[in-house]
Amino acid sequence: MATTQRKIQFGEWLATQRLRAGKSLEDVAEALAVTATSVGRYESGSSRPSRLAFQVLVQLFDLSWDTAAEGFALWEDAGQRPTRIRLPGGATKEYRALVRAESEAVSVRTLQPIAVPGLLQTPAYAEALMQAGHRFHDPNTRITQYVAARMKRQKRLEGDDPLHLHVLLDEAVIRRPVGGPVIMAEQIQHLLTMSERANVTVQLVPLSAGAYATMAGSFTVLSFPRPQDVPCVYLEHSAGGEWIDNQDDVKRYEDTFGDVATEDAWSPEESTDGLRRELGMLKSP
């Protein structure tokens, strides 16, 4: 299994308990009959000890019942397999990093002036976009593979611990009939359906807002569950994407998102009304 945020969190807990107990990596290695390198991999989150090894560590560190229970919960969480998404061969390393980050993030905030974000696209809408941008995709990879990977990403919005998604969507996006009126009507209905979920917020930025913040392209802010895991920003473009992790720059994007959400965009309720109006016009004879 690959390194995940849950495994890293358990590893940090393990290292903290070892240091509190005054034990060295070699002490732990001897108790578990493994190498010190293996113990280091446990603490870095690269791998996870077995259940029996964890019980040995509880005794070695002389942990209280409450501390051991806390550690066991972290150990169990570390064993959860992240959703595996089979990406097309032509996917860029930046896009692959985005998919991994989404699987670990607790929330995603995205401003989209051009198209519906991938996490909320219907298959037909996604395929229409892919067909239009076919020159930027691997010619040896079928469009259906790109669409399937995008649909699999959307599973992150489901389950007991779903991703929280907040979308700022330019009104021009729902006015552009990507794939034609039938496909666009289906897409807008999907936006309405998804916005009813407690973990999904959709706000439209009306055309009447005029110029707002950054209109040069979309950006996505990903936040993670642990305070020490600072947010990062993904800038999407046709040829792939770019990551921003300088915290001063990330703060600018976070502030920009907040400005647009509170000063330029319609409220979620007003946005729902806007989506319904556009859907009605698409369906009218």
N, C-alpha and C positions, 0 to 999 in steps of 0.2 A: 504493500500500500504506500501511496505517496504521502509526503509530509502535508498535514492539514493544520488549520488553526487549532482544532480541538486537540490534536496530538502535541502541538507546541505548548498549549496551555497546560496539559497534563505533565509534560516534560519540565516545565518551569516549576510547577508545584512539587514535583519529585526532587528537583535540585534544591529547592528551598528546604524541604524536610531533611534532606541529607546534610545540608550545612548546619541546620539547627541541632541535628543529632551529633555533630562533630565528626562525621564520617568522611573519608576520602573516597574517590572513585575506585581506588584499589580495594578498599574495605567492602564496598558494595559488590565489586566484581568477584571477590573471593566468596562472599555469602551466596551469590547466585551461580557460581561456577561458570562465569563468562569472562570476557576480557574487559579491561577498563574502557576500551574503545566502544564496546557494545553498550556499556552504561552511558557513555557520552552520547551515543545515538538515542538512547531513551530520553535523555534530558534535553536534547536538541529538537525532539519531535520527529526525528527521522524514522524511528521505529517504536513499537510499543511492547513492553514486557508481557509475558504470559500472566494469567490470573494467579497461578501458583507463585510466580516470581513476585508479584505484587504483594501477596500475603507474607512472603518472606521479608519484604522490605518494611511492612507494617511492624513486624516484630523487631527487625534490626533497628529501626528508628524509634521504637518504643512509643508509638503514636496512641493518642487517646481515641476512644470510640468515635467521637464526633469528627476528629481530624481524619481518621481512617475512612469513615463514611463519606466525607467530602472527597477524599482522594479516589475512592472506588467509583463515585459518580463521574468524576473526571476521566477515570480509566475507561469506563463504559462508553462515555461520549467519544473518547479518542478512537474507539473501535468502529464507529459508524463510518460506513463507506460513503464518500461524496458521490453525488449523481454523476455517472459517467456519460459524457457526451462525445459521440464519435464525430469528430470534425473532418470536413473534406480535406484532402491532401494539400490543396492550395491555400489553406487558411494561414494567415500570417502569424508570427509568434506573438505580436501585440494582441491580436484577436483571441488567440489561445489563452493569453494571460487574462484577458477580460472574462472569459468563460470561467476560468479557475477562480478569479476574484468574486464573481457573482455567486459561486457556490459557497463561498465562505462569508460573504458580506451579510450584514443584518439589515442594511437599508441601501437603496439606490435612489438618487435624485438626478433627474435628467431633464435638460432643456433641449427641445427638438423643434427647430424652425423649418425643417425641410420634409421630414417623413415621420410616420408613426414609429416609435422605438421597437426594436426587435422583440422585446419581452411582451409586447401587446399586439403584434401583427397576426393577422389570419394567414393561413397557408397560401390562399390565392393572392393576397396583397403582397406577401413576401416574394412569391414567385414572379409577380409582375415587376417588382423592383429589381429582382435578380436578372430577369430577362432584359430589362432596360440597361442595366449596367454590366452586361455580359463580357465586355472587353476587359473588365477589371478582375475577372474570375479565371481560374485555371480551366483552359479549354478541354482538358481531359476529365474534368469532374462534372457530372450531371447537375443541373439546377436543382433537381429534386433532393440531392444530397445536402446542398446548402440549406434548403427549406426545412428538411427533416432535422438538421442540427439546430436550427433556430427554434423549431417547435419544442425540441427537447429542453432547451434552455428555459422555456416557460414553466417547466415543472417546478422550478424554484419558487414560484408564486403559490404553490399548493402545499398541502401537508400540515403537520402539527406546528411547525416552526417556519412559516413562510417568510420569504423576503418581503420587506416593506418597500413599495415602489411609489414614488411621487413624480409625476410627469407634468412638465409645462410644455404644452403643445400649441404651436402657432396656429391660429385659425386658418391660415392659408393651407395648412396640411390637409385639413378635412375638406377644403374647397377643391383641391386638386384630385380629379377622378382617376387615381392610379388603377390601371387595369380596366377602367370603364365604370359606369354608374352602378352596375350590379355588384361588382367586387367591392366598390367603395362603400355601398350601402351596408354590405355584410361587415366591412371593417368598422364602420361607425357603430353598428349595433354591438359589435364585440367590445368596443371601447365603453359603451354604456353598461354592458353586462359586467365587465371587469371592474368598472368604477364603483359598483355596488359592494365589492368586497372590502372588508375592514382594512386590509393591508395594501390597498391600491387607491391612490388619489390622482385624479386627472383634472388639470386646470387648463383652460384655453386662454391664450393670449390673443385678444381680439385685434382685428386689423385697425380698429379705431385707436389702439394704443400708440400707433405710429412707431417710431424708432425706439428700441428698448435694448439695454445691455449689449450683449454680444450677439449679433445676428449673422456672423460670418460662418457659423456652423454649430453643430450640436456638441454638447459636453455632458459627461456623466460623472457624478460624485459618488464614490462607493465608501461606505462606512462599515466598520467591523465591530464585533461585540466587545472586545477588550479595550479599555482606555488607552493602553500603550500601543495599540495598532491604529496609527493615525490614518485619516481618510486619504484617498488618492483620487485623481481625476483622469478620465479617459477621454481623449479627443478623437472623434471618429471622422475618417475621410474615405474617399473612394478607394484609395490604394492600401488601406489598412487602418492604422490608427496610431496614436501617440500617447504616452503616459506622462503625467505631470505629478511629481511627488515632492517638489520643493514646497514646504509648508506655507510660506508666504504666498506663493502662487495658488495653492489649493484654497487658502483662506479667501482669496479674491473671487474664486469661482463659487465658493460656498456663499459668500456675501451677495454675489451677483444673482445666484439662484433665489436667495431670500428676497432681494429687492424686487425681482420680477414677480415672484409669487404673491407678494403683499401689495405692490404698487401698480403693476401693469396687468396681471392676469385676472380673469373673472374668478369668483369663488367656485368651489366644486359644484355647488348647487346651480349657479349661473351657467357654468360650463356644461352641466348635464342638459340644461334647457337649450343651449347652443347646439349641442350634438343632436338633440331631438329635432330641432328646427331643420338642420342640414339633412338629417335622415328623411324627414318628411318631404323636403324638396326633391331628393333623389328618387323617392318612391312615387311622387306625384306624376300623373300622366302628362 
